[in-house]
Amino acid sequence: MIDVFRIAYFIILNTLVFHEVLSTQWSKINSLRRIQNHYQTRLRKEWKAIETDINYKEIFKLSGLVLDALPTGRHTEDALSNLKDLALSVVESGAQHRHDLMGRIYHKLLLNTMGGYYATYYTSVPAAVLISDLLVKHENLSWDFKDVSKVSNMQVIDPACGSGTLLASTYAALRDKFILDHPAPTSKDLAIIHKALMEHGFYGLDVLDYAAHLTLTTLAMQNPKSKFQGSKIRTLRNGVDKDGNVFLGALDYLNTQSILTPRKTSGPTDDAEEGVFNQLLAESFDIVVMNPPFSRSANPNLKFGYETPLIRQKMGDKLKQLTKELGLEGIGVAGLGAHFIVLADKLLKPKGRLGIVIPRHILSGVSWTKIREIFMKNYNIEYIVSNFDPKSFMKDHGWCWSENTDLGEVLIVATKLTEKESPKRCCYVNVSRRPKNEVESLLLSQTIQSEVGKLTGTLREGSWSELSPTGNLWGYAYLIDRSDMTGNWHYGCVFSHPELNKLILDISSNSNLEPLGQHLSSMGRDIAIIKRSFHKSCSITSYPLLWGHQSSMNTINLGDGFIEYGVPQQGDKSAELHAQYASKLLIAERPHINTECLLAAEVRRPVLATAFWEVKLHKESMKSLLLLWLNSTYGFMLALGAGANSEGPIFKIKQEHLNNLIIPKADNDLLNHCEDFYSKIQAEQFLPFPQEFDLAKNGKGTREKIDVFFQKELGLPLLSEADYLLLSTEPAQTMQRRSSTEQEEKDVPIQCEETSKQIPLG
């Protein structure tokens, strides 16, 4: 109930701010200063008058309904009085002109309690500005930004708009591009563009009333003096209605036969207008930009997590049926984000631009394979922007671009190909200093686009650029050929430094290497299954297990020192599980590369392990080679590339990734040499990965010995002192920015080309 009141008062505050801004532009609207008492009654009267005389119905109608629903009495009057004073102070300070101010308040006050419940996270303003700038301000776009009518006719959609952050930043990018390209832009031009984009250009869809309300207010605030009639911001039905009909919000548009009806809480009531909107014609949008919900159906089940189990089941069944009809079975494991990308592909025109904020799992996750295939077939993937800034991890949340999450994310910008077009190289951008504000994002975008134009070759050819717009290192940009993105996009950005990723690409194409999958007879069981089947025992039982992570496990041969025991929880079923899958050979399932020492180990008795995959090989003679290889630097780098990076130093190697791990081709000579070498080194101790690489750069350490062994045996690229130095200073391992000389910068104004040509909006 407290959250309900928070949302209600937030909607009212947002409307009060917009009311006061309008009062400075329209003489017929009374300032909030003139309302001194009877707030509930007088505000309702004022807002009905605005609806009738000026419109903005979508904004004020929902607020009026909230006012009507509040209990009448002193407490409500006191609350409204305080909100009025707060709204006045916001407008007096000019804070409402800051990008998506109310969205920031919404995120700060409500998202900690509501975000997880609704399985949604929202894009940070710097990230939104960065992706929008890369989307819109591109030299080779076919759009004519000098023509008012052409800009006015652009179609932009965010099918999961949330607070409207991405739509607002895209609006700003379009407006700024028009101002920069037009020889003599006027306030009248901007008013025409604003009216057109608000009425029929910008589409925002969400399943939450207050999210759509906030999006529309945020967009309207871009030019409050320009009047518009109606909008394409909608709250869509979601869940199961009283007649048993199941709705999936924007994902219902995946069914081309479906025509949705928005709730009648906001928006125009003209049936013809709604009919056109509801169809959402395929390939009709110039830009699709979104940060889709990435909830998924794994344990715990967060997909549709804001509904009851029964409703969730019905929604899941409908989505599964839609997925089957589309021929995309398997993407459901990736989460709702995968379905939203399929929807975006259906809505986007050829030559249209797609910008998404999405978990890093898209780069290599097996359940994302079909989504990557859609991109590779239909798109020129222009940018993949990764966040490698651990500094924000310590203070706020690092590795990500959204707020209130610590999951690693990437920004992807792509153009939909026409039938005659061929895809080009992809620019990977690794950000080591995340922009703190809008100006820094604009500056970074300008630097990226400028530096990419100077690149003469691909990363494989040794070409990359440092991004240092203010003299300090902000990141790197480099080009990757499409041939190096077949199947797996992760190899190109496993590490922040281009040289390490070049090394991965070079090693992965060595003819003496092959996939591990053909050598596996069993890959073990998932941690959740093991924990359901066994509890930890205080005494010896017939079921040896290895519990927990491997941070203290520092020799390849672990002996019996770490073995504990389990008590079966499912009788014979648990016993059968242990008998079938227990193994002596173990490969890390979720390595933490900043604290742990090993990717693979062996024990003397078959065990089930909660942090490892219990691997069995067709040929036992392969064991020594596999243990040595995965604990070499070569194997370490390729294993991380084949896996998925979920959060800075945390990688995930799922069962499906095991098949794709690249290992040496094994002839009898190599197997014999590995057996002999392993017998000498199996008890030697490893330090945690960053410390081991620090030793290796001086020709010391156990891992360096293994590297030398494989370099000679296989003719692999020789690992240099510089390679080890880069690995030892990798941000995901040190939790420090790579540039050791960089000092903390204060938030000071940065001059930017975008500010060189400005005109008033009103």
C-alpha positions in Angstrom: 0.0 0.0 0.0 2.9 2.4 0.7 4.2 1.8 -2.8 0.8 2.6 -4.2 0.8 6.0 -2.4 4.3 6.7 -3.6 3.3 6.1 -7.2 0.2 8.2 -6.8 2.0 11.2 -5.2 4.8 10.9 -7.8 2.3 11.1 -10.6 0.8 14.2 -9.0 4.2 15.8 -8.5 5.1 15.2 -12.1 1.9 16.8 -13.3 2.3 19.7 -10.9 5.7 20.5 -12.4 4.3 20.3 -15.9 1.3 22.4 -14.9 3.6 25.2 -13.6 5.8 25.1 -16.7 2.6 25.5 -18.9 1.4 28.4 -16.8 4.5 30.3 -17.8 3.7 29.8 -21.4 -0.1 30.0 -21.4 -1.9 33.0 -19.8 -5.1 31.0 -19.4 -3.4 28.5 -17.0 -3.2 29.6 -13.4 0.1 29.3 -11.6 0.2 27.0 -8.7 1.0 30.0 -6.6 -2.6 31.1 -6.9 -3.8 27.8 -5.4 -3.6 28.2 -1.6 -6.2 25.8 -0.3 -8.7 23.1 -1.2 -6.0 21.6 -3.3 -7.8 18.4 -4.2 -10.8 20.2 -5.6 -9.1 23.2 -7.2 -6.4 21.1 -8.9 -9.0 18.8 -10.3 -10.9 21.8 -11.7 -7.7 23.3 -13.2 -6.6 20.1 -14.8 -10.1 19.5 -16.4 -9.9 23.0 -17.8 -6.4 22.3 -19.3 -7.8 19.1 -20.9 -10.7 21.0 -22.4 -9.0 24.2 -23.5 -5.5 23.2 -24.4 -5.5 19.4 -24.4 -2.6 17.4 -23.0 -5.3 15.0 -22.1 -3.0 12.0 -21.8 -1.1 13.7 -19.0 -3.8 15.3 -17.0 -6.5 12.6 -17.2 -4.5 10.0 -15.3 -3.5 12.6 -12.7 -7.2 13.6 -12.3 -8.1 10.0 -11.7 -5.4 9.7 -9.1 -6.7 12.9 -7.4 -10.2 11.5 -7.3 -9.0 8.2 -5.8 -7.2 9.9 -2.8 -9.1 10.1 0.4 -10.5 13.5 1.2 -9.1 15.0 4.4 -6.3 16.9 6.1 -3.6 14.4 5.4 -4.2 14.5 1.7 -4.4 18.4 1.7 -1.1 18.5 3.6 0.5 16.2 1.2 -0.7 18.1 -1.9 0.5 21.4 -0.3 3.9 19.9 0.2 4.0 18.6 -3.4 2.9 22.0 -4.7 5.8 23.7 -2.9 8.2 21.1 -4.2 7.0 21.5 -7.8 7.4 25.3 -7.5 10.9 25.0 -6.2 11.8 22.6 -9.1 10.5 25.0 -11.7 12.1 28.1 -10.0 15.5 26.3 -10.1 15.2 25.3 -13.7 15.8 21.7 -12.8 12.9 20.6 -15.0 15.1 21.4 -18.0 17.5 18.7 -17.1 17.2 15.6 -19.2 14.5 13.3 -17.8 14.4 14.9 -14.3 11.3 13.2 -13.2 12.5 9.9 -14.5 15.5 10.3 -12.2 13.2 10.9 -9.3 11.1 7.9 -10.3 14.2 5.7 -10.4 15.5 7.0 -7.1 12.4 6.8 -5.0 10.4 3.9 -6.6 12.7 1.6 -8.5 14.3 -0.1 -5.5 10.9 -1.4 -4.5 9.1 -1.6 -7.8 11.8 -2.4 -10.3 12.5 -6.0 -9.2 8.8 -6.6 -8.7 8.0 -5.6 -12.3 11.2 -7.2 -13.7 12.3 -3.9 -15.2 15.4 -1.8 -15.2 15.9 1.7 -16.7 18.6 3.2 -18.8 20.9 5.7 -17.2 20.8 9.2 -18.8 24.5 9.1 -20.0 23.9 5.8 -21.6 20.7 7.0 -23.2 22.4 10.1 -24.6 25.3 8.0 -25.9 23.2 5.4 -27.8 20.9 8.1 -29.2 23.7 10.2 -30.4 25.3 7.1 -32.2 21.9 6.3 -33.6 21.0 9.7 -35.0 24.3 11.6 -35.7 25.8 9.3 -38.3 27.5 10.7 -41.4 26.1 8.1 -43.8 22.4 8.2 -42.9 19.9 8.7 -45.8 17.7 11.0 -43.6 17.4 14.6 -44.6 17.7 16.7 -41.4 17.6 20.0 -43.3 14.0 19.5 -44.3 11.4 20.3 -41.6 8.7 18.1 -43.2 11.0 15.1 -43.4 12.1 15.3 -39.8 8.5 15.8 -38.8 7.5 12.6 -40.6 10.0 10.4 -38.8 8.6 7.4 -36.9 10.3 6.3 -33.7 9.1 3.6 -31.2 10.2 2.3 -27.9 8.0 -0.8 -27.2 9.1 -0.9 -23.6 9.4 2.8 -22.8 9.5 2.8 -19.0 10.1 6.4 -17.9 10.8 7.6 -21.4 14.5 8.1 -21.0 15.5 6.6 -24.4 12.7 8.4 -26.2 13.6 11.7 -24.7 17.3 11.3 -25.6 16.4 10.3 -29.1 14.1 13.3 -29.4 17.0 15.6 -28.3 19.3 13.9 -30.8 16.9 14.5 -33.7 16.3 18.1 -32.6 20.0 18.8 -32.3 20.8 17.2 -35.6 18.2 19.4 -37.3 19.6 22.5 -35.6 23.1 21.6 -36.8 22.2 20.6 -40.4 19.6 23.3 -41.1 21.0 26.6 -42.4 18.7 28.8 -40.5 16.5 26.9 -37.9 13.8 28.9 -36.2 11.6 28.5 -33.1 8.7 28.0 -35.5 10.5 25.1 -37.2 11.1 23.5 -33.8 7.4 23.9 -32.8 6.3 22.3 -36.0 8.6 19.4 -35.5 7.6 19.0 -31.8 3.9 19.0 -32.7 4.4 16.4 -35.4 6.6 14.1 -33.4 4.3 14.2 -30.4 1.1 13.6 -32.3 2.2 10.9 -34.8 6.0 10.4 -34.7 6.9 9.1 -31.3 5.4 5.8 -30.1 5.9 4.7 -26.5 4.4 1.4 -25.2 4.4 0.1 -21.7 2.2 -2.1 -19.4 2.2 0.4 -16.6 0.0 3.5 -16.5 2.4 5.7 -14.6 5.3 4.8 -16.9 3.4 5.9 -20.0 2.2 9.0 -18.2 5.8 9.9 -17.2 7.1 9.2 -20.8 4.6 11.6 -22.3 5.3 14.3 -19.7 9.0 14.0 -20.3 8.6 14.3 -24.1 6.1 17.2 -23.8 8.6 19.1 -21.6 11.0 19.1 -24.5 9.1 22.1 -25.9 6.2 23.0 -23.6 5.1 26.0 -25.6 4.3 23.9 -28.6 0.7 22.6 -28.4 -0.2 19.1 -29.6 -3.4 17.1 -29.9 -3.1 13.5 -28.8 -0.1 11.2 -28.8 1.1 7.7 -29.5 2.1 6.9 -25.9 0.0 4.0 -24.7 -0.6 1.7 -21.8 -1.2 -1.8 -23.2 -3.1 -4.6 -21.6 -1.1 -7.2 -19.8 -2.1 -10.3 -17.9 -5.5 -12.1 -18.0 -8.8 -10.3 -18.1 -12.1 -11.5 -16.5 -13.0 -13.3 -19.7 -9.8 -15.4 -19.7 -8.1 -13.5 -22.5 -4.4 -13.4 -22.2 -2.4 -10.2 -23.0 1.4 -9.7 -23.3 1.6 -6.0 -23.7 3.8 -5.0 -26.7 4.7 -8.7 -27.3 1.2 -9.3 -28.6 2.3 -7.5 -31.7 4.4 -10.6 -32.5 1.1 -12.1 -33.6 0.4 -10.3 -36.9 -3.3 -11.1 -36.6 -3.6 -9.4 -33.2 -5.2 -6.0 -32.8 -4.7 -4.6 -29.4 -7.0 -2.1 -27.6 -5.2 0.2 -25.1 -6.8 0.8 -21.7 -9.1 3.8 -21.7 -7.2 5.5 -19.0 -5.5 7.9 -21.4 -5.3 8.9 -25.0 -7.8 9.8 -27.6 -11.0 7.9 -27.9 -11.4 8.3 -31.7 -11.9 4.7 -33.0 -10.3 5.4 -36.3 -7.2 6.8 -34.7 -6.9 3.9 -32.4 -7.5 1.4 -35.2 -4.5 2.8 -37.2 -2.3 2.8 -34.1 -3.3 -0.7 -32.9 -2.1 -2.3 -36.1 1.5 -1.1 -35.9 2.3 -1.8 -39.5 5.4 -3.9 -40.2 8.5 -2.2 -41.4 7.0 1.3 -40.7 9.5 2.8 -38.2 12.7 4.7 -38.9 14.1 4.1 -35.4 13.4 1.5 -32.8 15.2 2.2 -29.5 14.7 0.2 -26.3 16.0 -1.2 -23.1 13.6 -4.3 -23.0 12.8 -6.2 -19.9 15.3 -9.0 -19.6 13.6 -11.1 -17.1 13.7 -14.8 -17.9 12.2 -18.1 -16.8 15.2 -19.6 -15.1 15.3 -20.3 -11.4 14.0 -18.1 -9.8 11.3 -17.6 -12.4 11.1 -13.8 -13.0 9.4 -13.8 -16.3 6.1 -12.0 -15.8 7.2 -11.9 -12.2 4.6 -9.2 -11.2 1.7 -11.6 -11.7 0.4 -14.6 -9.8 1.8 -18.1 -10.7 -1.4 -19.0 -12.5 -1.5 -15.9 -14.6 2.3 -16.2 -15.2 1.7 -19.7 -16.5 -1.0 -18.6 -18.9 1.1 -15.7 -20.2 4.1 -18.1 -20.6 2.0 -20.5 -22.6 0.8 -17.8 -24.9 4.3 -16.5 -25.4 5.6 -20.0 -26.0 2.9 -20.5 -28.7 3.8 -17.2 -30.4 7.5 -18.2 -30.3 6.7 -21.6 -31.9 4.7 -19.9 -34.7 7.7 -17.6 -35.4 10.0 -20.7 -35.6 12.2 -19.3 -32.8 12.0 -22.1 -30.2 14.7 -21.8 -27.6 14.9 -18.0 -27.3 12.6 -18.1 -24.3 15.6 -19.1 -22.1 17.3 -15.8 -23.0 14.3 -13.9 -21.5 11.8 -11.3 -22.7 14.6 -9.2 -24.2 15.0 -11.7 -27.1 11.3 -11.5 -28.0 11.5 -7.7 -28.0 14.3 -7.8 -30.5 12.2 -10.0 -32.7 9.4 -7.4 -32.4 11.8 -4.6 -33.2 13.0 -6.4 -36.3 9.4 -6.7 -37.5 8.7 -3.0 -36.9 11.8 -1.5 -38.5 12.1 -0.3 -42.1 14.9 -1.2 -44.3 17.7 1.4 -43.6 16.0 1.9 -40.3 18.1 2.2 -37.2 18.0 0.0 -34.1 19.4 0.9 -30.7 19.2 -1.5 -27.8 20.5 -1.8 -24.2 20.8 -5.5 -23.6 22.6 -8.0 -21.3 26.1 -9.0 -22.4 24.8 -12.6 -22.6 23.6 -11.7 -26.1 27.2 -11.8 -27.3 27.7 -15.6 -26.6 24.7 -17.0 -24.9 23.5 -20.2 -26.6 19.8 -19.2 -26.1 20.7 -15.9 -27.9 22.0 -17.8 -31.0 18.9 -17.2 -33.1 18.8 -13.6 -32.2 22.5 -13.2 -33.3 21.5 -15.0 -36.6 18.7 -12.4 -37.1 21.3 -9.6 -36.7 23.8 -11.2 -38.9 21.3 -11.8 -41.7 19.3 -8.6 -41.6 21.6 -5.9 -40.1 24.8 -4.0 -40.5 25.9 -4.1 -36.8 27.7 -0.8 -36.4 28.5 -0.5 -32.7 28.8 -2.9 -29.8 29.6 -0.7 -26.8 30.8 -2.4 -23.6 31.3 -0.8 -20.2 34.5 -1.9 -18.5 34.5 0.8 -15.8 34.9 -0.9 -12.3 35.0 2.5 -10.6 31.3 2.8 -11.0 31.0 -0.8 -9.7 32.4 0.3 -6.4 30.3 3.4 -6.0 27.1 2.5 -7.8 26.8 -0.3 -10.3 29.6 -1.0 -12.9 29.7 -3.0 -16.1 26.1 -2.0 -16.8 24.3 0.8 -18.6 21.0 0.5 -16.7 20.2 1.8 -13.2 19.6 -0.5 -10.2 21.3 -3.5 -11.7 24.8 -5.0 -11.5 24.5 -7.2 -14.6 26.9 -6.5 -17.5 25.2 -4.9 -20.5 26.2 -3.7 -24.0 24.8 -1.0 -26.2 24.1 -2.2 -29.8 23.5 0.1 -32.7 22.6 -1.4 -36.1 21.0 -0.5 -39.4 18.5 -2.8 -41.2 19.9 -3.9 -44.6 18.1 -3.6 -47.8 18.1 -6.6 -50.2 20.9 -5.1 -52.2 23.2 -4.1 -49.3 26.0 -6.0 -47.8 27.0 -5.8 -44.1 30.2 -3.9 -43.1 32.6 -4.3 -40.3 31.4 -3.8 -36.7 33.0 -1.2 -34.4 33.6 -2.5 -30.9 33.9 0.2 -28.3 35.2 -0.7 -24.9 34.5 2.1 -22.4 37.0 2.2 -19.5 35.6 5.5 -18.1 31.8 5.6 -18.1 30.4 9.1 -19.0 29.0 10.8 -15.8 26.6 13.2 -17.6 25.0 14.2 -20.9 27.9 16.4 -22.1 30.4 13.7 -21.5 28.3 11.2 -23.5 28.1 13.7 -26.4 31.8 14.2 -26.2 32.4 10.4 -26.2 30.1 9.9 -29.1 31.8 12.5 -31.2 35.2 11.0 -30.3 34.1 7.5 -31.3 32.7 8.6 -34.6 35.8 10.7 -35.4 38.3 8.0 -34.4 36.5 5.1 -36.2 36.7 7.1 -39.4 40.5 7.2 -39.1 40.9 3.4 -38.7 42.7 1.9 -41.6 42.2 -1.8 -40.8 40.7 -4.3 -38.4 41.8 -5.4 -35.0 43.3 -8.6 -36.5 45.4 -6.2 -38.7 46.6 -4.4 -35.5 44.5 -1.3 -35.9 42.6 0.4 -33.0 42.2 3.9 -31.5 42.4 5.2 -28.0 39.5 7.3 -27.0 40.8 10.3 -25.0 38.7 13.3 -25.5 39.9 15.1 -22.4 43.5 13.8 -22.3 42.6 10.9 -20.1 41.8 7.4 -21.3 38.1 6.9 -21.8 38.3 3.6 -23.8 39.1 2.0 -27.2 37.5 1.6 -30.5 38.4 -0.9 -33.2 36.8 -2.8 -36.2 36.0 -6.5 -36.3 35.3 -8.3 -39.6 32.0 -10.1 -39.8 33.9 -13.4 -40.3 35.1 -13.0 -36.7 31.6 -12.6 -35.4 30.2 -15.9 -36.8 28.4 -17.6 -33.9 30.2 -15.7 -31.1 30.5 -12.0 -30.8 32.2 -12.2 -27.4 35.7 -13.0 -28.6 36.0 -9.4 -29.7 35.4 -7.8 -26.3 36.3 -10.3 -23.6 38.9 -7.8 -22.2 38.9 -4.0 -22.2 42.3 -3.7 -24.1 42.3 -4.3 -27.8 45.6 -6.2 -27.8 44.2 -8.9 -25.6 41.2 -9.3 -27.8 43.4 -9.5 -30.9 45.4 -12.2 -29.2 42.2 -14.2 -28.6 41.2 -13.9 -32.2 44.7 -14.9 -33.3 44.8 -17.9 -31.0 41.2 -19.1 -31.8 42.0 -19.4 -35.5 45.1 -21.7 -34.9 44.8 -24.8 -37.0 46.1 -27.0 -34.2 43.0 -26.3 -32.1 39.4 -27.8 -32.1 36.2 -27.7 -30.1 36.1 -29.7 -26.8 32.5 -31.0 -27.4 33.5 -34.0 -29.6 35.6 -35.4 -26.7 32.9 -35.2 -24.0 30.8 -38.2 -22.9 29.1 -36.3 -20.0 29.1 -32.7 -18.7 27.6 -33.1 -15.2 24.6 -31.5 -13.6 23.5 -28.0 -12.8 24.1 -26.6 -9.3 20.4 -26.3 -8.6 19.8 -30.0 -9.3 22.7 -31.0 -7.0 21.4 -28.8 -4.2 17.9 -30.2 -4.5 19.3 -33.7 -4.4 21.8 -33.4 -1.5 22.3 -31.5 1.8 25.7 -31.1 3.3 26.6 -33.8 5.8 28.5 -33.5 9.0 30.0 -36.9 8.6 31.3 -39.3 5.9 28.7 -40.8 3.6 28.7 -42.7 0.3 28.3 -39.5 -1.6 31.4 -37.3 -1.9 30.8 -33.7 -3.0 32.8 -30.6 -3.6 30.9 -27.6 -2.2 31.3 -23.9 -2.9 33.6 -21.9 -5.1 37.3 -22.6 -5.9 38.9 -19.4 -4.5 41.1 -21.4 -2.1 41.8 -24.3 -4.5 45.2 -23.6 -5.9 46.6 -26.8 -7.2 45.4 -28.7 -10.3 45.3 -31.9 -8.4 43.2 -31.2 -5.3 43.6 -34.6 -3.7 41.0 -35.2 -1.0 41.5 -31.9 0.9 38.4 -30.2 -0.4 36.0 -33.2 -0.5 32.9 -33.1 1.8 29.9 -35.3 1.8 26.2 -35.1 1.1 23.0 -36.5 2.5 20.6 -37.7 -0.3 17.2 -35.8 -0.3 15.5 -37.7 -3.0 16.3 -41.3 -2.1 17.3 -43.6 -5.0 17.0 -40.7 -7.4 19.8 -38.9 -5.6 21.9 -42.0 -5.5 21.4 -42.5 -9.3 22.3 -38.9 -9.9 25.6 -39.3 -8.1 26.4 -42.7 -9.7 25.7 -41.3 -13.2 27.4 -37.9 -13.1 30.1 -37.9 -10.4 33.5 -37.4 -11.9 37.1 -36.8 -11.0 37.6 -34.1 -13.7 36.1 -30.7 -13.0 35.7 -27.5 -15.0 34.7 -24.2 -13.4 31.1 -23.3 -14.0 31.2 -19.6 -12.8 34.8 -18.5 -12.4 35.6 -15.2 -10.6 38.7 -14.1 -12.3 39.7 -11.5 -9.7 39.9 -13.9 -6.8 40.3 -17.5 -8.0 43.2 -19.5 -9.3 42.0 -22.3 -11.6 39.6 -23.1 -14.4 40.0 -26.9 -14.1 41.1 -29.4 -11.4 40.9 -33.1 -10.6 40.1 -35.0 -7.4 41.0 -38.6 -6.4 37.4 -39.8 -6.1 34.4 -39.1 -8.3 32.4 -36.2 -6.9 29.4 -33.9 -7.7 30.4 -30.3 -7.4 28.4 -27.1 -6.9 30.9 -24.7 -8.6 32.2 -27.0 -11.3 30.9 -29.2 -14.2 31.7 -32.9 -13.6 33.2 -33.7 -16.9 33.8 -37.2 -18.4 35.9 -37.8 -21.5 35.6 -40.5 -24.2 39.3 -41.1 -23.8 40.9 -40.9 -20.3 44.2 -40.1 -22.0 42.9 -36.6 -22.8 42.6 -35.7 -19.1 46.2 -34.3 -18.6 46.0 -32.2 -21.8 42.6 -30.7 -20.8 43.8 -29.9 -17.2 47.0 -28.2 -18.4 45.3 -26.3 -21.3 42.5 -24.8 -19.2 45.1 -23.6 -16.7 47.3 -22.0 -19.3 46.9 -18.4 -20.3 45.8 -19.5 -23.8 43.1 -21.8 -22.5 42.0 -19.2 -19.9 41.5 -16.5 -22.6 39.6 -18.8 -25.0 37.4 -20.3 -22.2 36.3 -16.8 -21.1 35.6 -15.9 -24.7 33.5 -19.0 -25.3 31.6 -18.4 -22.0 29.4 -15.4 -21.0 30.4 -12.4 -19.0 27.6 -11.6 -16.5 29.2 -9.0 -14.2 32.7 -7.7 -14.5 34.9 -10.4 -13.0 32.2 -13.0 -13.0 32.0 -15.3 -16.1 29.6 -18.2 -16.7 30.6 -21.3 -18.6 27.3 -23.1 -19.2 27.0 -26.7 -20.4 26.4 -25.5 -23.9 29.6 -23.4 -23.7 31.6 -26.5 -22.8 31.1 -27.9 -26.3 32.5 -24.7 -27.7 35.7 -24.5 -25.6 38.7 -24.6 -27.9 41.4 -27.1 -27.0 44.5 -28.5 -28.8 44.1 -31.3 -31.3 45.6 -34.4 -29.6 48.0 -36.8 -31.3 49.8 -39.5 -29.3 53.0 -37.5 -29.0 51.2 -34.5 -27.5 49.2 -36.7 -25.1 52.4 -38.3 -23.9 54.2 -35.0 -23.5 51.2 -33.6 -21.5 51.1 -36.7 -19.3 54.8 -36.3 -18.4 54.6 -32.6 -17.9 51.4 -32.9 -15.8 53.1 -35.4 -13.5 55.7 -32.8 -12.7 53.4 -29.8 -12.2 50.2 -31.1 -10.8 51.0 -30.2 -7.2 52.5 -26.8 -7.9 50.6 -23.9 -6.4 48.8 -21.2 -8.4 48.2 -17.7 -7.2 44.9 -15.9 -8.1 44.8 -15.0 -11.8 46.0 -11.3 -11.6 48.9 -12.2 -9.3 49.8 -15.1 -11.5 49.9 -12.9 -14.6 52.0 -10.4 -12.7 54.6 -13.2 -12.0 54.4 -14.4 -15.6 55.5 -11.0 -17.0 58.8 -11.6 -15.2 59.1 -15.2 -16.4 57.9 -16.8 -13.2 54.9 -18.7 -11.8 53.2 -22.0 -12.6 51.0 -20.7 -15.3 53.9 -19.2 -17.2 55.6 -22.7 -17.2 52.4 -24.2 -18.8 52.3 -21.4 -21.4 55.9 -22.0 -22.4 55.1 -25.7 -22.7 52.1 -25.2 -25.1 53.8 -22.4 -27.1 56.6 -24.9 -28.0 54.3 -27.9 -28.5 51.7 -26.1 -30.7 53.6 -23.2 -32.2 51.2 -20.7 -30.6 51.9 -16.9 -30.5 54.5 -16.2 -27.9 53.1 -14.4 -24.9 55.1 -11.3 -24.2 55.8 -9.3 -21.1 53.3 -6.7 -22.4 50.6 -9.4 -22.8 51.0 -10.5 -19.2 51.1 -6.9 -18.0 47.8 -6.1 -19.7 46.2 -9.2 -18.2 47.5 -8.4 -14.7 46.0 -4.9 -15.0 42.7 -5.9 -16.6 39.9 -3.9 -14.8 37.8 -7.0 -14.2 40.7 -8.5 -12.2 42.0 -5.5 -10.4 38.7 -3.6 -10.0 40.7 -0.5 -11.0 40.6 1.6 -14.1 43.4 0.6 -16.4 45.1 4.1 -16.6 47.1 4.2 -13.3 47.9 7.9 -13.9 44.3 9.0 -14.2 43.1 11.2 -11.4 39.5 11.6 -10.3 37.9 14.4 -12.3 35.3 16.8 -11.0 32.0 17.4 -12.9 33.0 20.5 -14.7 31.5 21.9 -17.9 33.1 20.4 -21.0 32.9 22.4 -24.2 31.4 20.4 -27.0 30.6 21.0 -30.6 26.9 20.3 -30.0 26.6 23.6 -28.1 28.0 25.8 -30.8 24.6 26.4 -32.5 21.7 27.0 -30.3 18.3 28.7 -30.7 15.6 29.3 -28.2 12.8 26.7 -28.0 10.0 29.2 -27.1 
